[in-house]
Amino acid sequence: MLRGMVESLTAMPGDYARFGEMLEMLREYALTIVEAQDTRGMWHQVPYRPETYQETTGTGFFVHYLSRAVQQGLLPKDVFFNA
C-alpha cells in the first residue's frame, strides 16, 4: 500500500484534482505504520503484535518508501527522520 501511494503521488501532477486527498491518505497511513515500529526500528510479521518475528524484508520496504516520500517532499522530514 505504501509503495503504491508513493509511486502514484510521485508520478501524479501536483495540480491533479485529487492529489491533496491522496497525499493526506499517505500521511495518515505513514503515521499509523510508524506507530507499529519497534524500539529497534523494525516491523514485525504482524504489526502491533511484538511477539511475532521481526520482518527484515518488510522493514526494508517501509524504510525505503518512507525515505522516498520524504525525499520527494510528500512527508515531513522532521516527523519521519530522527536526528
mmCIF file of the N, C-alpha and C atoms, coordinates in Angstrom:
data_MODEL
# 
_entry.id   MODEL 
# 
loop_
_atom_site.group_PDB 
_atom_site.id 
_atom_site.type_symbol 
_atom_site.label_atom_id 
_atom_site.label_alt_id 
_atom_site.label_comp_id 
_atom_site.label_asym_id 
_atom_site.label_entity_id 
_atom_site.label_seq_id 
_atom_site.pdbx_PDB_ins_code 
_atom_site.Cartn_x 
_atom_site.Cartn_y 
_atom_site.Cartn_z 
_atom_site.occupancy 
_atom_site.B_iso_or_equiv 
_atom_site.pdbx_formal_charge 
_atom_site.auth_seq_id 
_atom_site.auth_comp_id 
_atom_site.auth_asym_id 
_atom_site.auth_atom_id 
_atom_site.pdbx_PDB_model_num 
ATOM 1   N N  . MET A 1 1  ? 0.823  -1.175  0.000   1.00 0.00 ? 1  MET A N  1 
ATOM 2   C CA . MET A 1 1  ? 0.000  0.000   0.000   1.00 0.00 ? 1  MET A CA 1 
ATOM 3   C C  . MET A 1 1  ? 0.878  1.253   0.000   1.00 0.00 ? 1  MET A C  1 
ATOM 4   N N  . LEU A 1 2  ? 1.889  1.273   0.860   1.00 0.00 ? 2  LEU A N  1 
ATOM 5   C CA . LEU A 1 2  ? 2.789  2.416   0.935   1.00 0.00 ? 2  LEU A CA 1 
ATOM 6   C C  . LEU A 1 2  ? 3.480  2.638   -0.406  1.00 0.00 ? 2  LEU A C  1 
ATOM 7   N N  . ARG A 1 3  ? 3.961  1.576   -0.987  1.00 0.00 ? 3  ARG A N  1 
ATOM 8   C CA . ARG A 1 3  ? 4.642  1.673   -2.278  1.00 0.00 ? 3  ARG A CA 1 
ATOM 9   C C  . ARG A 1 3  ? 3.713  2.274   -3.341  1.00 0.00 ? 3  ARG A C  1 
ATOM 10  N N  . GLY A 1 4  ? 2.509  1.785   -3.419  1.00 0.00 ? 4  GLY A N  1 
ATOM 11  C CA . GLY A 1 4  ? 1.559  2.276   -4.406  1.00 0.00 ? 4  GLY A CA 1 
ATOM 12  C C  . GLY A 1 4  ? 1.256  3.751   -4.245  1.00 0.00 ? 4  GLY A C  1 
ATOM 13  N N  . MET A 1 5  ? 1.088  4.188   -3.007  1.00 0.00 ? 5  MET A N  1 
ATOM 14  C CA . MET A 1 5  ? 0.789  5.602   -2.777  1.00 0.00 ? 5  MET A CA 1 
ATOM 15  C C  . MET A 1 5  ? 1.984  6.489   -3.137  1.00 0.00 ? 5  MET A C  1 
ATOM 16  N N  . VAL A 1 6  ? 3.179  6.080   -2.719  1.00 0.00 ? 6  VAL A N  1 
ATOM 17  C CA . VAL A 1 6  ? 4.374  6.882   -3.010  1.00 0.00 ? 6  VAL A CA 1 
ATOM 18  C C  . VAL A 1 6  ? 4.625  6.941   -4.515  1.00 0.00 ? 6  VAL A C  1 
ATOM 19  N N  . GLU A 1 7  ? 4.567  5.804   -5.183  1.00 0.00 ? 7  GLU A N  1 
ATOM 20  C CA . GLU A 1 7  ? 4.799  5.773   -6.631  1.00 0.00 ? 7  GLU A CA 1 
ATOM 21  C C  . GLU A 1 7  ? 3.748  6.605   -7.372  1.00 0.00 ? 7  GLU A C  1 
ATOM 22  N N  . SER A 1 8  ? 2.494  6.473   -6.968  1.00 0.00 ? 8  SER A N  1 
ATOM 23  C CA . SER A 1 8  ? 1.422  7.222   -7.632  1.00 0.00 ? 8  SER A CA 1 
ATOM 24  C C  . SER A 1 8  ? 1.581  8.719   -7.440  1.00 0.00 ? 8  SER A C  1 
ATOM 25  N N  . LEU A 1 9  ? 1.840  9.147   -6.210  1.00 0.00 ? 9  LEU A N  1 
ATOM 26  C CA . LEU A 1 9  ? 1.987  10.579  -5.943  1.00 0.00 ? 9  LEU A CA 1 
ATOM 27  C C  . LEU A 1 9  ? 3.224  11.158  -6.617  1.00 0.00 ? 9  LEU A C  1 
ATOM 28  N N  . THR A 1 10 ? 4.266  10.361  -6.737  1.00 0.00 ? 10 THR A N  1 
ATOM 29  C CA . THR A 1 10 ? 5.482  10.827  -7.407  1.00 0.00 ? 10 THR A CA 1 
ATOM 30  C C  . THR A 1 10 ? 5.228  11.072  -8.894  1.00 0.00 ? 10 THR A C  1 
ATOM 31  N N  . ALA A 1 11 ? 4.402  10.237  -9.491  1.00 0.00 ? 11 ALA A N  1 
ATOM 32  C CA . ALA A 1 11 ? 4.112  10.360  -10.927 1.00 0.00 ? 11 ALA A CA 1 
ATOM 33  C C  . ALA A 1 11 ? 2.960  11.315  -11.225 1.00 0.00 ? 11 ALA A C  1 
ATOM 34  N N  . MET A 1 12 ? 2.133  11.587  -10.250 1.00 0.00 ? 12 MET A N  1 
ATOM 35  C CA . MET A 1 12 ? 0.924  12.381  -10.443 1.00 0.00 ? 12 MET A CA 1 
ATOM 36  C C  . MET A 1 12 ? 1.241  13.882  -10.472 1.00 0.00 ? 12 MET A C  1 
ATOM 37  N N  . PRO A 1 13 ? 0.618  14.619  -11.388 1.00 0.00 ? 13 PRO A N  1 
ATOM 38  C CA . PRO A 1 13 ? 0.815  16.071  -11.381 1.00 0.00 ? 13 PRO A CA 1 
ATOM 39  C C  . PRO A 1 13 ? 0.268  16.684  -10.095 1.00 0.00 ? 13 PRO A C  1 
ATOM 40  N N  . GLY A 1 14 ? 0.980  17.641  -9.547  1.00 0.00 ? 14 GLY A N  1 
ATOM 41  C CA . GLY A 1 14 ? 0.563  18.277  -8.303  1.00 0.00 ? 14 GLY A CA 1 
ATOM 42  C C  . GLY A 1 14 ? -0.757 19.006  -8.399  1.00 0.00 ? 14 GLY A C  1 
ATOM 43  N N  . ASP A 1 15 ? -1.174 19.353  -9.606  1.00 0.00 ? 15 ASP A N  1 
ATOM 44  C CA . ASP A 1 15 ? -2.443 20.067  -9.767  1.00 0.00 ? 15 ASP A CA 1 
ATOM 45  C C  . ASP A 1 15 ? -3.617 19.124  -10.048 1.00 0.00 ? 15 ASP A C  1 
ATOM 46  N N  . TYR A 1 16 ? -3.377 17.827  -9.989  1.00 0.00 ? 16 TYR A N  1 
ATOM 47  C CA . TYR A 1 16 ? -4.451 16.859  -10.170 1.00 0.00 ? 16 TYR A CA 1 
ATOM 48  C C  . TYR A 1 16 ? -5.491 17.081  -9.072  1.00 0.00 ? 16 TYR A C  1 
ATOM 49  N N  . ALA A 1 17 ? -6.760 17.031  -9.423  1.00 0.00 ? 17 ALA A N  1 
ATOM 50  C CA . ALA A 1 17 ? -7.849 17.383  -8.511  1.00 0.00 ? 17 ALA A CA 1 
ATOM 51  C C  . ALA A 1 17 ? -7.826 16.599  -7.197  1.00 0.00 ? 17 ALA A C  1 
ATOM 52  N N  . ARG A 1 18 ? -7.387 15.346  -7.219  1.00 0.00 ? 18 ARG A N  1 
ATOM 53  C CA . ARG A 1 18 ? -7.429 14.518  -6.011  1.00 0.00 ? 18 ARG A CA 1 
ATOM 54  C C  . ARG A 1 18 ? -6.053 14.294  -5.390  1.00 0.00 ? 18 ARG A C  1 
ATOM 55  N N  . PHE A 1 19 ? -5.067 15.056  -5.854  1.00 0.00 ? 19 PHE A N  1 
ATOM 56  C CA . PHE A 1 19 ? -3.712 14.927  -5.317  1.00 0.00 ? 19 PHE A CA 1 
ATOM 57  C C  . PHE A 1 19 ? -3.695 15.137  -3.804  1.00 0.00 ? 19 PHE A C  1 
ATOM 58  N N  . GLY A 1 20 ? -4.324 16.189  -3.343  1.00 0.00 ? 20 GLY A N  1 
ATOM 59  C CA . GLY A 1 20 ? -4.342 16.510  -1.920  1.00 0.00 ? 20 GLY A CA 1 
ATOM 60  C C  . GLY A 1 20 ? -4.984 15.411  -1.084  1.00 0.00 ? 20 GLY A C  1 
ATOM 61  N N  . GLU A 1 21 ? -6.053 14.846  -1.600  1.00 0.00 ? 21 GLU A N  1 
ATOM 62  C CA . GLU A 1 21 ? -6.743 13.766  -0.904  1.00 0.00 ? 21 GLU A CA 1 
ATOM 63  C C  . GLU A 1 21 ? -5.833 12.540  -0.771  1.00 0.00 ? 21 GLU A C  1 
ATOM 64  N N  . MET A 1 22 ? -5.147 12.208  -1.842  1.00 0.00 ? 22 MET A N  1 
ATOM 65  C CA . MET A 1 22 ? -4.255 11.049  -1.809  1.00 0.00 ? 22 MET A CA 1 
ATOM 66  C C  . MET A 1 22 ? -3.036 11.320  -0.923  1.00 0.00 ? 22 MET A C  1 
ATOM 67  N N  . LEU A 1 23 ? -2.544 12.545  -0.954  1.00 0.00 ? 23 LEU A N  1 
ATOM 68  C CA . LEU A 1 23 ? -1.416 12.918  -0.099  1.00 0.00 ? 23 LEU A CA 1 
ATOM 69  C C  . LEU A 1 23 ? -1.801 12.784  1.372   1.00 0.00 ? 23 LEU A C  1 
ATOM 70  N N  . GLU A 1 24 ? -2.996 13.195  1.716   1.00 0.00 ? 24 GLU A N  1 
ATOM 71  C CA . GLU A 1 24 ? -3.465 13.054  3.101   1.00 0.00 ? 24 GLU A CA 1 
ATOM 72  C C  . GLU A 1 24 ? -3.575 11.577  3.488   1.00 0.00 ? 24 GLU A C  1 
ATOM 73  N N  . MET A 1 25 ? -4.024 10.743  2.564   1.00 0.00 ? 25 MET A N  1 
ATOM 74  C CA . MET A 1 25 ? -4.100 9.301   2.831   1.00 0.00 ? 25 MET A CA 1 
ATOM 75  C C  . MET A 1 25 ? -2.707 8.745   3.103   1.00 0.00 ? 25 MET A C  1 
ATOM 76  N N  . LEU A 1 26 ? -1.717 9.155   2.314   1.00 0.00 ? 26 LEU A N  1 
ATOM 77  C CA . LEU A 1 26 ? -0.337 8.707   2.521   1.00 0.00 ? 26 LEU A CA 1 
ATOM 78  C C  . LEU A 1 26 ? 0.144  9.133   3.900   1.00 0.00 ? 26 LEU A C  1 
ATOM 79  N N  . ARG A 1 27 ? -0.083 10.380  4.261   1.00 0.00 ? 27 ARG A N  1 
ATOM 80  C CA . ARG A 1 27 ? 0.393  10.887  5.554   1.00 0.00 ? 27 ARG A CA 1 
ATOM 81  C C  . ARG A 1 27 ? -0.251 10.144  6.717   1.00 0.00 ? 27 ARG A C  1 
ATOM 82  N N  . GLU A 1 28 ? -1.539 9.897   6.636   1.00 0.00 ? 28 GLU A N  1 
ATOM 83  C CA . GLU A 1 28 ? -2.231 9.150   7.697   1.00 0.00 ? 28 GLU A CA 1 
ATOM 84  C C  . GLU A 1 28 ? -1.682 7.722   7.800   1.00 0.00 ? 28 GLU A C  1 
ATOM 85  N N  . TYR A 1 29 ? -1.518 7.071   6.658   1.00 0.00 ? 29 TYR A N  1 
ATOM 86  C CA . TYR A 1 29 ? -1.006 5.697   6.647   1.00 0.00 ? 29 TYR A CA 1 
ATOM 87  C C  . TYR A 1 29 ? 0.407  5.654   7.218   1.00 0.00 ? 29 TYR A C  1 
ATOM 88  N N  . ALA A 1 30 ? 1.257  6.585   6.786   1.00 0.00 ? 30 ALA A N  1 
ATOM 89  C CA . ALA A 1 30 ? 2.648  6.597   7.242   1.00 0.00 ? 30 ALA A CA 1 
ATOM 90  C C  . ALA A 1 30 ? 2.724  6.802   8.753   1.00 0.00 ? 30 ALA A C  1 
ATOM 91  N N  . LEU A 1 31 ? 1.947  7.727   9.278   1.00 0.00 ? 31 LEU A N  1 
ATOM 92  C CA . LEU A 1 31 ? 1.949  7.946   10.723  1.00 0.00 ? 31 LEU A CA 1 
ATOM 93  C C  . LEU A 1 31 ? 1.471  6.711   11.472  1.00 0.00 ? 31 LEU A C  1 
ATOM 94  N N  . THR A 1 32 ? 0.486  6.031   10.925  1.00 0.00 ? 32 THR A N  1 
ATOM 95  C CA . THR A 1 32 ? -0.046 4.830   11.569  1.00 0.00 ? 32 THR A CA 1 
ATOM 96  C C  . THR A 1 32 ? 0.962  3.697   11.540  1.00 0.00 ? 32 THR A C  1 
ATOM 97  N N  . ILE A 1 33 ? 1.614  3.481   10.413  1.00 0.00 ? 33 ILE A N  1 
ATOM 98  C CA . ILE A 1 33 ? 2.543  2.359   10.303  1.00 0.00 ? 33 ILE A CA 1 
ATOM 99  C C  . ILE A 1 33 ? 3.794  2.589   11.159  1.00 0.00 ? 33 ILE A C  1 
ATOM 100 N N  . VAL A 1 34 ? 4.198  3.842   11.315  1.00 0.00 ? 34 VAL A N  1 
ATOM 101 C CA . VAL A 1 34 ? 5.365  4.140   12.150  1.00 0.00 ? 34 VAL A CA 1 
ATOM 102 C C  . VAL A 1 34 ? 5.080  3.807   13.616  1.00 0.00 ? 34 VAL A C  1 
ATOM 103 N N  . GLU A 1 35 ? 3.822  3.891   14.026  1.00 0.00 ? 35 GLU A N  1 
ATOM 104 C CA . GLU A 1 35 ? 3.458  3.517   15.398  1.00 0.00 ? 35 GLU A CA 1 
ATOM 105 C C  . GLU A 1 35 ? 3.737  2.035   15.674  1.00 0.00 ? 35 GLU A C  1 
ATOM 106 N N  . ALA A 1 36 ? 3.742  1.222   14.641  1.00 0.00 ? 36 ALA A N  1 
ATOM 107 C CA . ALA A 1 36 ? 3.974  -0.224  14.803  1.00 0.00 ? 36 ALA A CA 1 
ATOM 108 C C  . ALA A 1 36 ? 5.453  -0.580  14.786  1.00 0.00 ? 36 ALA A C  1 
ATOM 109 N N  . GLN A 1 37 ? 6.318  0.377   14.540  1.00 0.00 ? 37 GLN A N  1 
ATOM 110 C CA . GLN A 1 37 ? 7.762  0.126   14.513  1.00 0.00 ? 37 GLN A CA 1 
ATOM 111 C C  . GLN A 1 37 ? 8.241  -0.137  15.942  1.00 0.00 ? 37 GLN A C  1 
ATOM 112 N N  . ASP A 1 38 ? 9.084  -1.151  16.117  1.00 0.00 ? 38 ASP A N  1 
ATOM 113 C CA . ASP A 1 38 ? 9.550  -1.444  17.474  1.00 0.00 ? 38 ASP A CA 1 
ATOM 114 C C  . ASP A 1 38 ? 10.736 -0.565  17.854  1.00 0.00 ? 38 ASP A C  1 
ATOM 115 N N  . THR A 1 39 ? 11.209 -0.734  19.072  1.00 0.00 ? 39 THR A N  1 
ATOM 116 C CA . THR A 1 39 ? 12.286 0.131   19.587  1.00 0.00 ? 39 THR A CA 1 
ATOM 117 C C  . THR A 1 39 ? 13.612 -0.059  18.856  1.00 0.00 ? 39 THR A C  1 
ATOM 118 N N  . ARG A 1 40 ? 13.766 -1.165  18.146  1.00 0.00 ? 40 ARG A N  1 
ATOM 119 C CA . ARG A 1 40 ? 14.981 -1.402  17.354  1.00 0.00 ? 40 ARG A CA 1 
ATOM 120 C C  . ARG A 1 40 ? 14.828 -0.891  15.928  1.00 0.00 ? 40 ARG A C  1 
ATOM 121 N N  . GLY A 1 41 ? 13.681 -0.301  15.601  1.00 0.00 ? 41 GLY A N  1 
ATOM 122 C CA . GLY A 1 41 ? 13.461 0.227   14.268  1.00 0.00 ? 41 GLY A CA 1 
ATOM 123 C C  . GLY A 1 41 ? 12.890 -0.783  13.289  1.00 0.00 ? 41 GLY A C  1 
ATOM 124 N N  . MET A 1 42 ? 12.459 -1.917  13.783  1.00 0.00 ? 42 MET A N  1 
ATOM 125 C CA . MET A 1 42 ? 11.949 -2.988  12.924  1.00 0.00 ? 42 MET A CA 1 
ATOM 126 C C  . MET A 1 42 ? 10.429 -3.052  12.980  1.00 0.00 ? 42 MET A C  1 
ATOM 127 N N  . TRP A 1 43 ? 9.864  -3.681  11.963  1.00 0.00 ? 43 TRP A N  1 
ATOM 128 C CA . TRP A 1 43 ? 8.453  -4.020  11.958  1.00 0.00 ? 43 TRP A CA 1 
ATOM 129 C C  . TRP A 1 43 ? 8.353  -5.539  12.086  1.00 0.00 ? 43 TRP A C  1 
ATOM 130 N N  . HIS A 1 44 ? 7.241  -5.998  12.579  1.00 0.00 ? 44 HIS A N  1 
ATOM 131 C CA . HIS A 1 44 ? 7.045  -7.427  12.813  1.00 0.00 ? 44 HIS A CA 1 
ATOM 132 C C  . HIS A 1 44 ? 6.131  -8.034  11.757  1.00 0.00 ? 44 HIS A C  1 
ATOM 133 N N  . GLN A 1 45 ? 6.115  -9.367  11.720  1.00 0.00 ? 45 GLN A N  1 
ATOM 134 C CA . GLN A 1 45 ? 5.270  -10.086 10.762  1.00 0.00 ? 45 GLN A CA 1 
ATOM 135 C C  . GLN A 1 45 ? 3.832  -9.608  10.836  1.00 0.00 ? 45 GLN A C  1 
ATOM 136 N N  . VAL A 1 46 ? 3.351  -9.369  12.024  1.00 0.00 ? 46 VAL A N  1 
ATOM 137 C CA . VAL A 1 46 ? 2.001  -8.844  12.234  1.00 0.00 ? 46 VAL A CA 1 
ATOM 138 C C  . VAL A 1 46 ? 2.161  -7.527  12.991  1.00 0.00 ? 46 VAL A C  1 
ATOM 139 N N  . PRO A 1 47 ? 1.898  -6.406  12.325  1.00 0.00 ? 47 PRO A N  1 
ATOM 140 C CA . PRO A 1 47 ? 2.047  -5.112  13.014  1.00 0.00 ? 47 PRO A CA 1 
ATOM 141 C C  . PRO A 1 47 ? 1.222  -5.087  14.302  1.00 0.00 ? 47 PRO A C  1 
ATOM 142 N N  . TYR A 1 48 ? 1.750  -4.409  15.292  1.00 0.00 ? 48 TYR A N  1 
ATOM 143 C CA . TYR A 1 48 ? 1.122  -4.272  16.609  1.00 0.00 ? 48 TYR A CA 1 
ATOM 144 C C  . TYR A 1 48 ? 1.077  -5.586  17.384  1.00 0.00 ? 48 TYR A C  1 
ATOM 145 N N  . ARG A 1 49 ? 1.833  -6.578  16.939  1.00 0.00 ? 49 ARG A N  1 
ATOM 146 C CA . ARG A 1 49 ? 1.953  -7.851  17.670  1.00 0.00 ? 49 ARG A CA 1 
ATOM 147 C C  . ARG A 1 49 ? 3.448  -8.112  17.871  1.00 0.00 ? 49 ARG A C  1 
ATOM 148 N N  . PRO A 1 50 ? 4.059  -7.484  18.866  1.00 0.00 ? 50 PRO A N  1 
ATOM 149 C CA . PRO A 1 50 ? 5.512  -7.599  19.059  1.00 0.00 ? 50 PRO A CA 1 
ATOM 150 C C  . PRO A 1 50 ? 6.006  -9.005  19.353  1.00 0.00 ? 50 PRO A C  1 
ATOM 151 N N  . GLU A 1 51 ? 5.107  -9.907  19.701  1.00 0.00 ? 51 GLU A N  1 
ATOM 152 C CA . GLU A 1 51 ? 5.540  -11.285 19.947  1.00 0.00 ? 51 GLU A CA 1 
ATOM 153 C C  . GLU A 1 51 ? 5.820  -12.041 18.643  1.00 0.00 ? 51 GLU A C  1 
ATOM 154 N N  . THR A 1 52 ? 5.423  -11.478 17.505  1.00 0.00 ? 52 THR A N  1 
ATOM 155 C CA . THR A 1 52 ? 5.739  -12.111 16.222  1.00 0.00 ? 52 THR A CA 1 
ATOM 156 C C  . THR A 1 52 ? 7.163  -11.730 15.825  1.00 0.00 ? 52 THR A C  1 
ATOM 157 N N  . TYR A 1 53 ? 7.700  -12.449 14.864  1.00 0.00 ? 53 TYR A N  1 
ATOM 158 C CA . TYR A 1 53 ? 9.082  -12.229 14.445  1.00 0.00 ? 53 TYR A CA 1 
ATOM 159 C C  . TYR A 1 53 ? 9.269  -10.866 13.774  1.00 0.00 ? 53 TYR A C  1 
ATOM 160 N N  . GLN A 1 54 ? 10.468 -10.310 13.969  1.00 0.00 ? 54 GLN A N  1 
ATOM 161 C CA . GLN A 1 54 ? 10.827 -9.103  13.229  1.00 0.00 ? 54 GLN A CA 1 
ATOM 162 C C  . GLN A 1 54 ? 10.944 -9.470  11.758  1.00 0.00 ? 54 GLN A C  1 
ATOM 163 N N  . GLU A 1 55 ? 10.480 -8.604  10.907  1.00 0.00 ? 55 GLU A N  1 
ATOM 164 C CA . GLU A 1 55 ? 10.418 -8.881  9.472   1.00 0.00 ? 55 GLU A CA 1 
ATOM 165 C C  . GLU A 1 55 ? 11.412 -7.981  8.749   1.00 0.00 ? 55 GLU A C  1 
ATOM 166 N N  . THR A 1 56 ? 12.521 -8.546  8.298   1.00 0.00 ? 56 THR A N  1 
ATOM 167 C CA . THR A 1 56 ? 13.563 -7.723  7.677   1.00 0.00 ? 56 THR A CA 1 
ATOM 168 C C  . THR A 1 56 ? 13.164 -7.196  6.306   1.00 0.00 ? 56 THR A C  1 
ATOM 169 N N  . THR A 1 57 ? 12.528 -8.005  5.487   1.00 0.00 ? 57 THR A N  1 
ATOM 170 C CA . THR A 1 57 ? 12.143 -7.555  4.148   1.00 0.00 ? 57 THR A CA 1 
ATOM 171 C C  . THR A 1 57 ? 11.088 -6.463  4.234   1.00 0.00 ? 57 THR A C  1 
ATOM 172 N N  . GLY A 1 58 ? 10.085 -6.671  5.052   1.00 0.00 ? 58 GLY A N  1 
ATOM 173 C CA . GLY A 1 58 ? 9.047  -5.656  5.231   1.00 0.00 ? 58 GLY A CA 1 
ATOM 174 C C  . GLY A 1 58 ? 9.619  -4.366  5.788   1.00 0.00 ? 58 GLY A C  1 
ATOM 175 N N  . THR A 1 59 ? 10.529 -4.489  6.750   1.00 0.00 ? 59 THR A N  1 
ATOM 176 C CA . THR A 1 59 ? 11.179 -3.303  7.313   1.00 0.00 ? 59 THR A CA 1 
ATOM 177 C C  . THR A 1 59 ? 11.933 -2.547  6.222   1.00 0.00 ? 59 THR A C  1 
ATOM 178 N N  . GLY A 1 60 ? 12.639 -3.279  5.376   1.00 0.00 ? 60 GLY A N  1 
ATOM 179 C CA . GLY A 1 60 ? 13.371 -2.636  4.272   1.00 0.00 ? 60 GLY A CA 1 
ATOM 180 C C  . GLY A 1 60 ? 12.453 -1.876  3.334   1.00 0.00 ? 60 GLY A C  1 
ATOM 181 N N  . PHE A 1 61 ? 11.322 -2.465  2.993   1.00 0.00 ? 61 PHE A N  1 
ATOM 182 C CA . PHE A 1 61 ? 10.366 -1.786  2.121   1.00 0.00 ? 61 PHE A CA 1 
ATOM 183 C C  . PHE A 1 61 ? 9.803  -0.536  2.788   1.00 0.00 ? 61 PHE A C  1 
ATOM 184 N N  . PHE A 1 62 ? 9.417  -0.647  4.055   1.00 0.00 ? 62 PHE A N  1 
ATOM 185 C CA . PHE A 1 62 ? 8.885  0.527   4.755   1.00 0.00 ? 62 PHE A CA 1 
ATOM 186 C C  . PHE A 1 62 ? 9.913  1.649   4.787   1.00 0.00 ? 62 PHE A C  1 
ATOM 187 N N  . VAL A 1 63 ? 11.140 1.324   5.164   1.00 0.00 ? 63 VAL A N  1 
ATOM 188 C CA . VAL A 1 63 ? 12.191 2.337   5.247   1.00 0.00 ? 63 VAL A CA 1 
ATOM 189 C C  . VAL A 1 63 ? 12.437 2.970   3.870   1.00 0.00 ? 63 VAL A C  1 
ATOM 190 N N  . HIS A 1 64 ? 12.515 2.142   2.845   1.00 0.00 ? 64 HIS A N  1 
ATOM 191 C CA . HIS A 1 64 ? 12.770 2.653   1.503   1.00 0.00 ? 64 HIS A CA 1 
ATOM 192 C C  . HIS A 1 64 ? 11.682 3.628   1.055   1.00 0.00 ? 64 HIS A C  1 
ATOM 193 N N  . TYR A 1 65 ? 10.430 3.229   1.177   1.00 0.00 ? 65 TYR A N  1 
ATOM 194 C CA . TYR A 1 65 ? 9.352  4.076   0.664   1.00 0.00 ? 65 TYR A CA 1 
ATOM 195 C C  . TYR A 1 65 ? 9.043  5.255   1.572   1.00 0.00 ? 65 TYR A C  1 
ATOM 196 N N  . LEU A 1 66 ? 9.249  5.142   2.863   1.00 0.00 ? 66 LEU A N  1 
ATOM 197 C CA . LEU A 1 66 ? 9.125  6.326   3.721   1.00 0.00 ? 66 LEU A CA 1 
ATOM 198 C C  . LEU A 1 66 ? 10.219 7.327   3.369   1.00 0.00 ? 66 LEU A C  1 
ATOM 199 N N  . SER A 1 67 ? 11.431 6.827   3.140   1.00 0.00 ? 67 SER A N  1 
ATOM 200 C CA . SER A 1 67 ? 12.544 7.686   2.755   1.00 0.00 ? 67 SER A CA 1 
ATOM 201 C C  . SER A 1 67 ? 12.278 8.378   1.416   1.00 0.00 ? 67 SER A C  1 
ATOM 202 N N  . ARG A 1 68 ? 11.785 7.622   0.446   1.00 0.00 ? 68 ARG A N  1 
ATOM 203 C CA . ARG A 1 68 ? 11.452 8.222   -0.852  1.00 0.00 ? 68 ARG A CA 1 
ATOM 204 C C  . ARG A 1 68 ? 10.399 9.304   -0.708  1.00 0.00 ? 68 ARG A C  1 
ATOM 205 N N  . ALA A 1 69 ? 9.407  9.040   0.117   1.00 0.00 ? 69 ALA A N  1 
ATOM 206 C CA . ALA A 1 69 ? 8.338  10.026  0.314   1.00 0.00 ? 69 ALA A CA 1 
ATOM 207 C C  . ALA A 1 69 ? 8.889  11.300  0.946   1.00 0.00 ? 69 ALA A C  1 
ATOM 208 N N  . VAL A 1 70 ? 9.812  11.158  1.878   1.00 0.00 ? 70 VAL A N  1 
ATOM 209 C CA . VAL A 1 70 ? 10.436 12.339  2.483   1.00 0.00 ? 70 VAL A CA 1 
ATOM 210 C C  . VAL A 1 70 ? 11.277 13.068  1.442   1.00 0.00 ? 70 VAL A C  1 
ATOM 211 N N  . GLN A 1 71 ? 12.069 12.342  0.678   1.00 0.00 ? 71 GLN A N  1 
ATOM 212 C CA . GLN A 1 71 ? 12.912 12.960  -0.348  1.00 0.00 ? 71 GLN A CA 1 
ATOM 213 C C  . GLN A 1 71 ? 12.093 13.681  -1.407  1.00 0.00 ? 71 GLN A C  1 
ATOM 214 N N  . GLN A 1 72 ? 10.904 13.175  -1.716  1.00 0.00 ? 72 GLN A N  1 
ATOM 215 C CA . GLN A 1 72 ? 10.032 13.792  -2.720  1.00 0.00 ? 72 GLN A CA 1 
ATOM 216 C C  . GLN A 1 72 ? 9.222  14.949  -2.128  1.00 0.00 ? 72 GLN A C  1 
ATOM 217 N N  . GLY A 1 73 ? 9.349  15.184  -0.826  1.00 0.00 ? 73 GLY A N  1 
ATOM 218 C CA . GLY A 1 73 ? 8.605  16.255  -0.172  1.00 0.00 ? 73 GLY A CA 1 
ATOM 219 C C  . GLY A 1 73 ? 7.164  15.885  0.154   1.00 0.00 ? 73 GLY A C  1 
ATOM 220 N N  . LEU A 1 74 ? 6.852  14.598  0.098   1.00 0.00 ? 74 LEU A N  1 
ATOM 221 C CA . LEU A 1 74 ? 5.491  14.151  0.384   1.00 0.00 ? 74 LEU A CA 1 
ATOM 222 C C  . LEU A 1 74 ? 5.253  13.988  1.877   1.00 0.00 ? 74 LEU A C  1 
ATOM 223 N N  . LEU A 1 75 ? 6.298  13.679  2.628   1.00 0.00 ? 75 LEU A N  1 
ATOM 224 C CA . LEU A 1 75 ? 6.222  13.531  4.078   1.00 0.00 ? 75 LEU A CA 1 
ATOM 225 C C  . LEU A 1 75 ? 7.236  14.465  4.715   1.00 0.00 ? 75 LEU A C  1 
ATOM 226 N N  . PRO A 1 76 ? 6.928  15.001  5.885   1.00 0.00 ? 76 PRO A N  1 
ATOM 227 C CA . PRO A 1 76 ? 7.859  15.920  6.547   1.00 0.00 ? 76 PRO A CA 1 
ATOM 228 C C  . PRO A 1 76 ? 9.061  15.194  7.164   1.00 0.00 ? 76 PRO A C  1 
ATOM 229 N N  . LYS A 1 77 ? 10.236 15.700  6.870   1.00 0.00 ? 77 LYS A N  1 
ATOM 230 C CA . LYS A 1 77 ? 11.474 15.085  7.346   1.00 0.00 ? 77 LYS A CA 1 
ATOM 231 C C  . LYS A 1 77 ? 11.540 15.046  8.866   1.00 0.00 ? 77 LYS A C  1 
ATOM 232 N N  . ASP A 1 78 ? 11.141 16.120  9.525   1.00 0.00 ? 78 ASP A N  1 
ATOM 233 C CA . ASP A 1 78 ? 11.273 16.196  10.977  1.00 0.00 ? 78 ASP A CA 1 
ATOM 234 C C  . ASP A 1 78 ? 10.391 15.176  11.705  1.00 0.00 ? 78 ASP A C  1 
ATOM 235 N N  . VAL A 1 79 ? 9.379  14.673  11.057  1.00 0.00 ? 79 VAL A N  1 
ATOM 236 C CA . VAL A 1 79 ? 8.498  13.672  11.678  1.00 0.00 ? 79 VAL A CA 1 
ATOM 237 C C  . VAL A 1 79 ? 9.013  12.253  11.445  1.00 0.00 ? 79 VAL A C  1 
ATOM 238 N N  . PHE A 1 80 ? 9.578  11.999  10.268  1.00 0.00 ? 80 PHE A N  1 
ATOM 239 C CA . PHE A 1 80 ? 9.933  10.633  9.896   1.00 0.00 ? 80 PHE A CA 1 
ATOM 240 C C  . PHE A 1 80 ? 11.420 10.299  10.000  1.00 0.00 ? 80 PHE A C  1 
ATOM 241 N N  . PHE A 1 81 ? 12.259 11.293  10.213  1.00 0.00 ? 81 PHE A N  1 
ATOM 242 C CA . PHE A 1 81 ? 13.682 11.030  10.422  1.00 0.00 ? 81 PHE A CA 1 
ATOM 243 C C  . PHE A 1 81 ? 14.099 11.665  11.732  1.00 0.00 ? 81 PHE A C  1 
ATOM 244 N N  . ASN A 1 82 ? 14.633 10.849  12.629  1.00 0.00 ? 82 ASN A N  1 
ATOM 245 C CA . ASN A 1 82 ? 15.147 11.382  13.896  1.00 0.00 ? 82 ASN A CA 1 
ATOM 246 C C  . ASN A 1 82 ? 16.585 11.801  13.686  1.00 0.00 ? 82 ASN A C  1 
ATOM 247 N N  . ALA A 1 83 ? 16.904 12.971  14.167  1.00 0.00 ? 83 ALA A N  1 
ATOM 248 C CA . ALA A 1 83 ? 18.272 13.485  14.028  1.00 0.00 ? 83 ALA A CA 1 
ATOM 249 C C  . ALA A 1 83 ? 19.192 12.865  15.049  1.00 0.00 ? 83 ALA A C  1 
# 
